[in-house]
Amino acid sequence: MDAPEITAIVVAYRSAAHLGDGLRALEAGCRGQAWELIVVDNASGDGTPALVRSAAPMARVIVNETNVGFAAAVNQAARAAGGRYLLLLNPDARPQRGCIARLAGELDAHPDVALAGPQLVAPDGTPQPSAWPAPGLLTLAYDALLLHNVMPRSRLRMVGARSDMAIDVECLSGACLLVRRAAFEALGGLDERFFIYYEDTDLGLRARAAGHRVRLVPAARAVHLLGGSSFQDRREFRLRFHESRRRFLAKHHRGAKGAALRALHWAGFAVRTAVDRLRGQV
């Protein structure tokens, strides 16, 4: 059997409601590609291994006894991968026709590109954040002031949503992301200190710092259902998200600027917590 060109990696955690359809969509999206599939079950306890074997018999399944986190699970699968490219895919992401081929074509055509991502869209076709600038003073202030409610398509939140051409960006969403395996390994994989969230932002920054390019490919599209992966509990989501952002800021920003960014981070955390309390979501 020839070596696969692409290894698709799906990390599942209590996502059985979406996983079967996701795997079938992935198989359709990879038709014509030389590919393999590795699914990591992060101790879901919802029958994920049996579901995977039914929906995608060709898949290899790694079953963890505990939830080791998204980054660690991806690294597990990457160590077992045979593909030249790694496709990181959330259970609730659905690559559309031609998506994966277009992402692979971008990496084929540009050896200095390490990461390529599609434009994520909601089921109704509305663009979702797919690429964004690295967190800084403006982006954290935008978040703390909840400006996404009045400026949802600001470049501080969504880069390239109006572009038809592939463009260089700083960071890409890990919901659907094609990664050059050689670059991934040279960078040491995902930073496992990020249990979940911000590992994709961190990878983009490290890739660029190492001289690689990071590309958004708007012609490639993937439907992202949102909420079909990770945490269903609002409070747990908020705590995990803000803990990962705190770790990210501590890793990448020191001194006076780092202190200012952390202050904005905590302000945003306080505002979002207060809003959730008012909405009865705590």
N, C-alpha and C positions, 0 to 999 in steps of 0.2 A: 504493500500500500504506500502510495506517495505521501510525503510529509505534507501536513496541512499548511495552507498559506495563512489562515486566520484561526486563532483559538478564541472562541467566544467564552467569556467568563460571566456567570450569573451568580450573584450572592443572594441567597434567600433567607429571610427571617420573617416568619409568620406572614407569608405573602401567597399562600396557597390559592386564595381567591383569584389572583391575577396570573399566577405562574404558568399554568397550563396554556392559556391563550397566548401568553408572552413567548413561550418556547415554540409554539406552532407558528407564530408570526416571525420569529427569528429564523426558523427553518425555511420559511418561504422567502425571507429576505436574503438568505445565504445561497439560494438556489443558483447553481452555476459556479459557485466558489468552492475551492478546496478548503474545507474547514472542519473543525472539531468543536465539541461543546463540553465544558466543565462546569458543573453546578456545585456550589458549596452551600450546604445546609447548616446555618449557624444555630443549631439546637432549636429549631422552630417548634417541634412537638406537634405539628399539624399534618403529619403524613407526607411531608415534602418528598422524601426519597422515592416512595411508591408512585407519587404523582409524576415525578420526573421520568421514571422508568416507563410509565404508561404514555406520557405525551412525547417523550424524546428518547426512544430506546437506545440510540447511539451515544447518549451522554454518559460521561463519567461523573459519578457523584461522590463528593467528599462530605462526610458527615462529621460535624464537630459535636463533641459532648457538651460544650458550653458555647455561648455566643462570644466569639473572639473579636468581634467588630468587623466592619466592612474592609478596612485597609488590610488587616491581617489575613482575612479570608481571600482577598484578591491576590495577595502575595503567595498564599498557599497554592492557589490554582496556577499562578504564573510559573511557579517552580515545576509544575507538572506539565506545562504547556509545550506543544511541539510547533506551534505556529510562528511565523515571522512577525506577525502582527497580533496584538491582543485587543479583543473587542470587549470593553467593560460595558455591561448592560444591566440596568435595573429590571426587576421582574415586571414592573409596570410601564416599561418603555417598549414601543412597537416601531422598529425601523420600517419605513415605507419602501415601496418598490424602488430599487436602484440606490438606496441609501448607503448600504455597506460597500457596494462596488465603487461609488463615488468617493467615499472616504479612503478606500484602499488605493484608488487612482491618484488621489492627492499625495499620499505617502510614496507611491511608486514614482511619481513625476518629480518629487522634490526630496532628495535624500536628506536635506537638512531639516525637514519637518518631522518632529517626533510625535506630535499629538494632532489629531484631526477630529473635529466634532461636527454633528449636524445641527440644523436649526430645529430645536424642540418646539412642538406645537401641542396645544390642547386638542381634544377630540373634535372641537368645532373649527380647528384651524388657526385659532388665535396664537400668535407667537408667545413663547415662554422664554424666560431668561436662559440663554444657552452659553453665552460668553459674557465676561464682565471684567472690569479693571481690577487690579489687585486692591485689597482693602486699604484705604488711606483716609485722610482727614475728611475729604468731601463725601466719600462713600459711607463712612460711618455716621457722619452728620445727617446725610440723606436717610439712613436707616433709623437713627435715633428720633428724628422728627416725623417718622412715618410718611415720608414724602412719596413713597411708592403708591399711596392711596390717591394722590392727585397727579403724580407724574410717573405712571407705571412703565412707560417706555423710555425713561431717561437713560442716557448713556452710562449713568452711574449704576444702572441695574441691568441693562440689556444693550450689549454691543453687537452691531451688525444685523439687527432685526430687519432693517430696511435695505440691506445690501443684497444684490443678486450674485455678486462675485465672491469667491473665496478671499478672505482677508486674514492678516496676522492679528492675533489678539493676545492678551496676557493670560487669561484663564478660561477654561472650558468646563462645562458641567460633566460630571462623571456618570450621569444617567445613561448616556450613550457616547462612548469615547473610544476611538481607535488609536492605539499606541504602538509605536515601533518598539518591538520587544528588546532589541539591542540597546536602545536608549533607556528603556525602562529598567533593564538590569544594571546599566552603567550608573543610573541615578539611585540605585538601591531600592527600587520599587516604591510603593507607597509608604509614607511614614506612619508606622503603626501606633504612634502616640495619639493620632487622631482616630478615636474609636469609630466615629462616623461624622461626616460633614467636614469640609475644609481640606480633606486629603486631596481632592481634585485641584483646588486652588493652589495648594502647596506644591503639587506636582508640576503645574504649569509654570510657577515661578522658578522652580529648580531647573526645569528643562530650559527655560530661556536663559537663566544664569550660566548654564553649561554650553550655551551657543546654539541651541536648537530653536526652531520656530514652532509656534503653536497656531493652528489654523482653524477658523470657522468656515465650514463649507455649506452655505445656505441652500444650495441645490440639493443637498442631502437632507432629508426630513425624517424625523421620528416623532411619533405621537407619544406624549408623556402624560399618563393618567393622573399623576400626583396623588400621593396618599396611599398608593398600593405597595409601597415599600417602607422599610424602616419602622417608624413608630406611629401608632395610631393615637396614642395618648398625647394631648396637646402639651401638658406640663413636662412630660419626659422629653418630647421633641425640643421644647424651648431650652431645657437644661442642657441637653446634649449639644445642641447647636451653639449655644453661647459658651460652653466649656471648650468646644473645639475652636471657636473664634479666639477665645482668650489664649489658648495654646499657640495658635497661629501668630497672633500679635507678639507674644513673648518670644517666639522663635525668630521672627523676621524684623522686629523693630525694638531698638534699645534707646536709652538716653531720654532726652526731653521729648522727642517726637513719639517714642514708644509710650511714655507716660501720658501724653495727650491722647493718643489713640486708645489706650486702655480706659481713660476717663470717658471718652465717647462711647466705647463699648459698653461700659457699665451703665451709662445713661440710657443707652438703647435697651439694655436688658430691663432696667427699671420701668421704662415707658411701656414696653411690650407686656411685662408682667401686670402692670396696672390696668392696661387695656383688657387683657385676658380676664382679670378679676371682675371688671365692670361687665364683661360679656358672660360671666359665669362659667368661664372655661378653665378655671383653676381648681 
